[in-house]
């Protein structure tokens, strides 16, 4: 297993390079920390025309708005200690990766890719994987979470997702799901079909990967073993066609549930949770706006061995 920095270092990441003094011990202690049931960060346009980052309890209560601007803030990803959130935003003209405290304070820009884009952060240990076109093509990059050093490219593709131990990254390329070692070696293709597979999310035990597939033209949630075996469809929310409802953007809870986005109830995107076999469906949000890209905290990726 690769060496992992202490979580206390990650708690300081949002103040590094921001022109603000490091957080005091009392300030760190006042930030939201991990809870047994976690919390769900997500993107929503409920505050206006652009997407912003929000928090809610796993049962769909207790909404808190974290970002507030006219730009597009999207795809949150939790730090291992549950005290910070990475996300992408176009507030500076092009999409870049930002980090903020879990209460919305100390927003700090991590990447500098202009005029290209950096999106879809995934945090593990002391590193953040993200997708970027900075070299002219879609690539998977890994950067230090405190913004030091140059990001390293490990693969061609998009939508990276760390394994719980930070040893591998799942991603999408050419409409299929792949896995690669964190040093860029050992690339393995997991899916093989005529549809598009995207948005992988690794289970807390490291044994499975949930993803969205458009092989039936509408999006559905699938799960596959991390070695490419045992692929199963979890949702069945349309008969096909581009006008059908879609289920997208899965994220795992610490206990193994899956939260995802769906348009099954009227066309706008809402958040739902289900068991890993596709049963026990629960609707978490009910409003006239779009709630999407959920991220369930509490897994502490890179802070120790995966839970069993």
MARNU-351930 format. One record per residue (C-alpha): x, y, z; residue in one letter. Coordinates in steps of 0.02 Angstrom, whole numbers, plus 50000, padded with zeros to 5 digits. Each point is the difference from the previous one (the first is absolute). Example, Ala and Ser with C-alpha at 12.3 -4.5 7.8 and 13.67 -1.06 7.14 Angstrom:
506154977550390a
500695017249967s
! end
This chain:
500005000050000x
500625017349955x
500475011950140x
498555011050054x
500155017250080x
499185003450166x
498205006049995x
500495014950107x
501045006349854x
498494998849885x
498975010650119x
501185014449964x
499924998349811x
498715013549968x
501045013450087x
501634995749912x
500395012349861x
498415009950034x
500825014850086x
499124995450162x
500884994150157x
499934981450043x
498484994850100x
500204999150188x
499634984150097x
498355007450061x
499505004649822x
500404982549939x
499014992650143x
498495010649955x
499904993249823x
498794985949962x
500844983350023x
499574982549940x
498454991950075x
499544981650004x
498645002749869x
500965013049901x
499235014849910x
499565002849818x
500745014349899x
499195003649833x
499795013049863x
498345008949973x
499265014649905x
498705002950136x
500825016650043x
499915007449824x
500524996449822x
501744993050041x
500464984650099x
500665002150178x
500654987650130x
498814994950140x
500034988150148x
498614989350071x
499764985950124x
499904982249929x
498115000050030x
499765015449889x
499805012850140x
501055014750058x
500495008849838x
501485012050010x
500635010449854x
501915000949996x
500435010149843x
499165015949942x
500505008349836x
499425001949820x
501214986749937x
499734981349979x
500604990150153x
499824981349976x
500534982250044x
500515000550184x
501264987450069x
500374997850186x
501715000550081x
500464984150096x
499675008150169x
498315007149949x
500525017950037x
500245006349822x
499204998749829x
500805001249828x
498945005549852x
500165007649828x
499465017649955x
500085011949851x
500025015650109x
501665005549924x
499474997449820x
500464981749974x
499654984850108x
501304997250137x
500104989450158x
499665009050165x
500054994750182x
498985007050144x
499644995750180x
498444989450028x
499105015350070x
500315009749838x
501435011050063x
501745002649927x
499664995949817x
501694997649915x
500454996549819x
501084984449980x
500324998749812x
500535012749868x
499544992749830x
499445015449901x
499455000349862x
499624981650022x
498864991450126x
500304989650157x
498474991150070x
499324985350099x
501124999550155x
500194984050101x
500915001350168x
501014986150081x
501375001350132x
500995015849962x
499635000149813x
498585005449886x
499724991549833x
499095009949866x
499645000649815x
500795013549893x
500255005349819x
501585009950042x
501034989749878x
498735001449860x
499154983250033x
498974992850143x
501204994050134x
499984993650179x
501165010050114x
500514998750182x
500455015450103x
500555003150179x
498495005450102x
500895015450066x
500425006249826x
501884997449999x
500964992349855x
499414996649823x
498544988149969x
500534983749918x
499044991849858x
499674981550026x
498774995549860x
498935006149857x
498185001350051x
498725008950109x
499024998550163x
501324992850119x
499534991150162x
501264994050131x
500004982850077x
499845000450191x
501874996850024x
500575013249874x
500914986549902x
498905000249844x
498905012049901x
498454995149902x
499545011049852x
499075000649835x
500745000249825x
499154997049833x
498404995750090x
500754986050107x
500584998550181x
501854997250035x
501094998150155x
501825005450012x
501315000250138x
500345017050077x
501725000449919x
499254997949826x
500404981449979x
498904984749987x
498545007249901x
498534987749990x
498375001649903x
498484994450100x
498495002649885x
499744995849817x
498375004649913x
499295011249865x
499305012950122x
500885013450101x
500554995850178x
500555014550111x
500075007550175x
500794985650098x
499924999650190x
500984987750107x
499164990650143x
500675002550178x
500684982150005x
500915002349834x
499174984949922x
498735008149884x
499785015149888x
498325008149965x
499805009849839x
498735007349879x
499684991449834x
499085007049849x
499984983549906x
498095001049995x
500115018549951x
499315005750167x
501184999850149x
499924985750125x
501064995350151x
501064984449986x
501264991850116x
501504989349954x
501344991150099x
501675009150002x
500754985849896x
498705002349862x
498894985150045x
498224999250064x
499255015149912x
498215003450057x
498685013149958x
499255008050156x
498705012149930x
498734997549861x
499215016849975x
499565001049815x
499694990449842x
501365009049904x
500055015849897x
500785016850035x
498385006650077x
499954986250131x
500415003350184x
501824998050047x
500914993950157x
501785006850015x
501485004850112x
500044986250133x
500895002650167x
500214987350141x
499575002450182x
501224993750134x
498834985250030x
499844995549816x
498405008549942x
500025009749836x
499345017749978x
499705005949822x
499135012849889x
498384995949910x
498715008949892x
498704986350025x
498775011450091x
499525013449876x
501565004849904x
501035010350122x
501454991450087x
499754993850179x
501064989750119x
499574982050047x
500844986550104x
499904981149982x
500794984250064x
501424992449898x
498824987149924x
498845013649935x
498654997650133x
499485011650141x
499825015549891x
499765016250097x
499735017349926x
501055013050092x
499575016649915x
498335006749940x
499995017049917x
499785008649832x
501875002049972x
501444988749949x
500994991050136x
501474990149932x
501784993250020x
499814993450179x
501524995750107x
499754990250162x
501315003550132x
500684988550133x
501124987949903x
501645008650049x
500904994249843x
501854998350031x
499905001550190x
500204981450027x
499514983049930x
498294998549919x
498574995050117x
499384982050003x
! end
